[in-house]
Amino acid sequence: MNSTLKAIFLQEALRLALRRPAPTRIPRTLPRAATIDCYVVTLSNSDEGWSMLIESRNDEMVAGSWLNKDRYDAEATLLPQALRKVEFEGTHFLGPYEFKYHSPVKFVVHQWLRLPYITVLRDRLEQFQFNRQHLVRMDRIAILRHVYEASLETPRREVSSITVAASIYSNRIFFHPDKNRMLNHCRLLLDSLVASGDLAATGTVYTLAPTALQTLSQYEEEERRHLDVLSQQCALKWFTFVLIAVGLLQAYITWMKP
């Protein structure tokens, strides 16, 4: 991109961000985070090894704080010519949401088109729809299978009622009206699996026990037998239907004979 055009977008990004600069402490949990709508912008130069938190700007310079170890606490200024080779990083804090940008062009375009607000509105509508759903409770085997699959990816994987619920229902479960009931249900199922020896518990976290494999194998064998019985019953129904049809056809032929 042309350096002049990039400089124009950078100045516009700084102008947009400094309309609502972030406070010293940004609440990230509800309900305090619900009213947050602010920006944090840093400029850096990896070649020269500096980073600067932007706090104000005018036609002559950009002012802010240098990064000193792990804090931005040293007063700093940058002249316009120093902005030509900077790396941009901007974050838009909107309620509990965060939108990160590494390009001033993308930052400006998203702000002009109000894309963060559209994204938040769409997410809230999806959450509203999810909250209207009746959540189907999982049974013991479904929970055990979930822990087993998680353990295949990460040996000795630790789970809890929170991580299990999030994996099954997605993170939207934490904003559902029945959140507490579903979390308690998951915890009770996990505890029952501990009591049967299929899981081991350490505090509020659970890991898969060796006997769980036998339990899953037995259940799958019983499920297979059940499916075989259903298949046989279905075949028997069709066979009975065919016999009845043949009997009716023979009776019709006999009745039609002179």
Secondary structure, DSSP 8 states (H G I E B T S, - for coil): --HHHHHHHHHHHHHHHTTSB--SS---STTGGGG-EEEEEEEEETTTTEEEEEEEE-SS-EEEEEEETTEEEEEEEE-GGGGGG-EEEEEEEETTEEEEES-HHHHHHHHHTTHHHHHHHHHHHHHHHHHTS------HHHHHHHHHHHHHHSTT--B-HHHHHHHHH-GGGGGSTTHHHHHHHHHHHHHHHHHTTSEEEETTEEEE-THHHHHHHHHHHHHHHHHHHHHHHHHHHHHHHHHHHHHHHHHHHHHH--
